[in-house]
Amino acid sequence: MANIGAVTRQIAALEISSKQNGASKPARPTHQKHTSQTSVSKLLTKFAAPNPFPDPKAKAPAKPHHVKGSSSTSSVSKLPTANAKAPAARTPSPPKNDAQGDIDIGHYDGGFEIENEKRGEAVHGEAAEQLALDSSVSRTRPTREWHLTDFDIGRPLGKGKFGRVYMIRTKVEPKYILALKCLYKSEIVQSRVEKQIRREIEIQQNLRHPHVLRLYGYFHDEKRIFLMIEFAGKGELYKQLTKNGCFTERRSAIYIDQMADALSYLHSKHVIHRDIKPENLLLGINGELKIGDFGWSVHAPGNRRTTLCGTLDYLPPEMVEGRDHNEKVDYWALGVLTYEFIVGSPPFEDLTGYNATYKRIAKVDLKVPPKVSADARDLIIKLLQYDPEKRLPLADVRRHPWVVRYRTKAPSAGEGS
């Protein structure tokens, strides 16, 4: 199963995880998975705004900026600048909360500086231009120009192959709390994923939906790229699922409703996520679901791709069989997710190995336990169709009796199973 091995290695290369082995986390009741972006989502989203960091140049004539290092500056100058005649619209920020500056972001261990002394190296040529990522020169949504000195840095949240993630607070009012993810350019180049990283960033920076994790801005220096990411205040949905074993049908239906809403939005933007799974779903401050980790998403105006990617348990028949696929791969994943929320394990998982799982997916060997209600069973079956064109459209998912019955405010992350 070389293809799956290659996929697994590539996924692992993009993970920012504070846990480097499965032994450090509780086992799922019937199976184990590798988490994605562990710990990137543990704190606050309540200070987020639709556009909290607009480009100051959009309102007034540009003032001299703080100058970056020579390599960084020259790289940025080669990118397109924002059109001063068509500035990005300013969006009102939320009312200032004096308590924001008092929130404890933890102790900074100096990790960015310590690691930078012995890790990574400058990149040159085409790779340097490709990785000269700075949201202040974005064509579509320019922000103010950011530097590492613009933040109070707090405790570490995780680390992975390409760098670390820290809790931060902006020094500018009203002192937003975010996660700052660091990636080393030379290691991205060595892993040959520079195009994928750039694509992930470019996709996520343009997404604006309450159930999609926000990327607020990004900047770089000679050796690193920094991503300013929204916190999901109640953490990772995967951990809740692990803790409870499974969810109630009420809680599951609410999450599926929010997922269908978010996926409809992504597809309207010609974005196919392609890696929907509990590990990539986060919970906001009010318990609302948020889709994160766009490492395997693709902007596909033509809506067809043939790349094998994603996670085996969630792959649809057309992908395991190497056929063309479109946005309906996300419909299939939604059906798998519905099943796993209620039952506690994926529907086609076979512990004897990858081959057996492949075969079950290809045959749609679906066995729904008696504990699943008739309405939930109906939705699962309508989503897990071999023929992509027969899968229930997302609009109909949101109108399904099982979803409508439980539509209410989002559950708290601590709601029991």
N, C-alpha and C positions, 0 to 999 in steps of 0.2 A: 504494500500500500504506500508506494513512494509519494504519490500525490498528496495524500493526507499528511504524511510526514513533513513534506515541504510546506504545506499550509500551516501546520502546527508551529513549525520553526518561524515562519514569517509573522504569525500572530504573536508569538512569544517575543519577537523582536520589537514589537510596538507596545508591549505592556509596560505600564508603570505600576509596579506592585511592591508593596512593603513586605510581602511574604514570598520567599523564594522557593518554598517547598510546601507540598500539600499537608505535611504533618502538622503545620502550625495552625491549621484551621479545622473546625469541626467537620466531620464527614457528613455528607448528605445521607438520609436514611437508607437509600437504595443505591446510590452511586456517587461518584466524585467528579468534579469538573475543575478546570483551572480558571481562576478568577481573572477578569480583565479590569485594569485600572483600580486595583484594590486601594482603598483609603483615600482616593482623590476626592471623595464626596462626603466627608464626614461632618461638615460644619454648617455654615449659614448661607441661605439664599435670600433672606428677607430684605437685604439691602440692594438687591439687584434691581436694575431699571432697564427699560427698553433700549436706551442708548446712553448709559451713564457717563461715557467718556467721549463726547463729540469732539471733532477737530476744532480747536480754537480759531484756526485760520478761516473757518467757514463764516465767522461772524465779524472778524476784524482783520485788518492787514497783518500779514505775517510778521512776527517778531523774530529776532535772531534766536536760533535754537541752540541748546547745549550740543556741543560737537562730540560725536562719537569717535572712537578710535579710527585711525586713518583707513585701515582695511575695511572696517564696517561702513564708514562714510562713503568711500568710493563705490562700494557695492550697491548701496542704497541709491546713489545718484544715477545709476544705470536703469533703475526702475521708473515706470511712468509716475508722474506726480498727479495729485488731485487737481481737478479742473476748478480753478477759482471762480469761474463764472457760473458754475452749477454745484455749489457746495452741498454737502450732506445736511439734511434738515436736523436741527437740534430737537431733541426730545426732552420734555420736562423730566427732571430728576425727582425722586420722591422727597417728601419733607425731611429735613435734616433731623436726625435723632442723636441727641447729645451722648447717648449711651454707646453709640457705635465705637467711639474712640476708646471707651473703657473696656471693651470686650477683650478678654485675655486671649492672645493668639499664640501663647506659649513661648518657650525659650528657643532662640536661634542658636544653632550649634556651629555656625560658620561654614556649613557644608558646601555652599556654592563656591566660596573662595578656596577652601582646602582642596576640593575636588578639581577645581580649575587649574591648580598648580601642577598637577600630575596627570591630568587626563585630557585627551583630545589634542588636536592641532588645527592650525588654520587650513582652510581649503582654498583652492585657486581655480581660475578659469571658469568654465561653464558651470561647474558645481557651485562655486562661490556665488555666482549670479542667481542660480536657481534657489539657493538657500538664504539669500539676502532678504529675509521675510520681515516686513515692517508694516504694521497696520496704518501708520501715519501716511503712507504713500499708496494706500489701497485705492484702486480706481473707483470702487463703488461705495465703500463706507469708511472713509478715512477717519482715524481717531487722532487724538493728540499724540505727540511723540513721547514714547515711554523709554525709561532707562531703569536699570536695577536700583539706582539710588532713589527712585520715586516711591519706594515701598518700605514699610516696616516689615521685616521678615520674622516669622514665628517658627513654630515647631515643624519638623519634617513630617510629611504625610506618606511618603513612599519613595521607592527608588526602583529603577529598572535598567534595562540594557543601555538606554540612551541618556540617562541622567536622573535627576531627582525632582520631587514635587514638595513644595513648602506652602504652608499657610501664610498669607500675606495680608497687609492692610495698606491701602493707598494713603500716602501722606496728604494728598489734596483732598479737600472737603468734597463730599461728606464721608470720606474715609471708608470706602467699600472694602469688604472682606472677600477675598478670592483665594483660589489655589494658583500657584505659579509653577508651571511645568517646564523643566529644562531639558533640552535635547542637544547633544553634541554633534556638530556638523560632520566632522571627519568620520564618526562612527556610523552616521546615516549613510554617508557615501560608501564606506566599506561594506555595508550591508545591502547596497544598491537599492535603497528605498527612498531616495530623495524625491522622486516624482510622486510617490505615494504619500509621503509626509506633506509635501506642498499641496497635493490634492485634498488631503484630509483637512488641512487648515483653510484652504480656499472655500471648500464646501461649508464647513461649520461656521465660518465667520459671517456668512450671509443668511443663516437660518434664524428665524424669529418665531418661536412657537412656545407656549407655556409648558409643553411636554417634550421639549428638545433642549438638551444642555447647551448653554450659551458659551461661545468663545468671545470674550470682550475685546481682546486686543492681543497683539504679539509684537515682538521686537527681537533684535539680535545684536551680538557683538562679534568679535573676530572668530570665536570658536563655537559659540552657542546660539540656540534659538530659545526664546522664552514665550510661553503661551499663558495668557491670563484667562483662567477658566472659572466658570460659575461653580459655587459650592452647591451641592445638594444636601440640604441641612439634616435629613434623617438617614443619610447613608445609602448603602447598597442594597438593592432589592434582593440580590442573591443571598445576602446574609440573613435577611428576614425569612426567606424561603428555607434556608438551611436550619435556622432556629426553630421554625414551626413545623418543618417537614412538608407541609402543603398549606394552602390557603383555603379559607371558606369560599363558597361559591359567590357570596356577595362581594368579598374583597377581590376575588379573581375577575368578576364581571366588571367592576369599576376600573381595574387596571386595563382590561382588554378594551374597554370603551375609550380610555385615554390613549392607548396604543393605536387603535384604529384611527383616531383623530389625528395623532401625530404622523402616522404613516401616510394618511391622505394628503397632509400638508407636504411631506417630503416628495411624494410622487407628483404632486402638482408643480413642484420645482424641478422635476425630472431627476430626482435623487432616489436611487435604490440603496437601501441600507445594507442588505445582504449578510448581516451578522447579528440578527435579533436573537437574543438569549438573555436569561436572567442576569448573567454576569455583566451585561452592558446596559442595565437599567438601574436608575438611581431614584431616590425619593427626596422630594423637596421638603421645605420647612413645614408645609401643611399636609404632608403625606402624599402629594401628587407625584405621579410617575414622570420620569424624564429619561429620554433616550440619549445615551452617550456613546462614546467610542465610535468614531466614524472612520477608523482605520481601514475598513473594508468596504466603505460606501463608495459609490461611483456616480459621477454626474453623467447621465446617459440620455441626451436628447433623443437618440435613436431607440433607446429602451431595450437594447439587446447586447448581451455580453456572453462570452463563452468561458471566462476564467473560472476555474474551480477555486472557491474560497469559502470562508465562513467556518462553522463548527459542524462536525459530522452529524450530531443528533438533530440538527435543525436544517440540514440540506434537503431540498426537494428532489423528487425523482429526476427531473430534467437536468439537474446539476450532477448528481451521482452518475448519471448515464452519459454525461458529456455533451448534452444537447444545448442549443441556444436557450437563453432564459431572459425574462424581463422582470418588471416590477412585481409580478405575481409570485416570485420567490418569497417576498415579504408576507404575502397572504398565507402561504404554507407555514412559514415560521410563526405566524400569529396563531394558527391552529395548534402547532406543537406547544407553543407557550401556554395556550388555554388548558391543554391537557396536563402539562407539567405543573401549573399552578394548583390544579385541583387534586391531581393524583400524587404528585411529589417526585415524579421521574418522567423522562421523555418517552413518548409512545413507541418509538422504534429502537430504543436502546437494547442491545444484546450483549451481555457481559462476556460472551465467548469470543468476541473480537470484532474488528472493523468489517470484515467480510460479511459476517452475519447481519450486522446493522445495515450495511449497504443493501443486502438482499431484501430485508424487511421494508426498507424505504422504497425500493424499486417496485415491490409488489403491493405497496400500501397495506402491509400486514398489520392492520389496526385492531387492537383489542381494547375496548373501553370498559373499565371495571363497573360493576353494578352500583358502586357508591356515587357515580356521576349521574346527575339528574337528567331527565329526558331532554330538556331544553338545551342544557350544556352539551350533551352528547350530539344533538342535532347540529349545533354550531361547529363542533369539532369535525364532524364528518363532512360538513359542507365546505370547510376550509381545507381539509386534507384530501383533496381530489388529485388523482394522477394527472389528469388533463388540466393544465393551468387555467384554461378558459372556462372551466366549470367551477372554479373556486369562487366562493361567495365574495362579491365586491365589498370594499371597506364601508361604503355607505350603507349597505345592507347589514353588515356586521353591527353597525351602530343602531340599526332599527330592529335587530333581532330581539325576540321576546325575552330571552335570557338576559341580555344586556339592558334592555329598557326597564326590566323589573327592578334592577338594583341601582339604576342611575341615581346618584345622590352625591353629596360632597365626598371628597377623597377621604379614605380611611387613614387613621393615624398609623405610623409605621409600627407602632407597638401593638396594634390590634392582634389578638390571638387568632389561632387557627380554629 
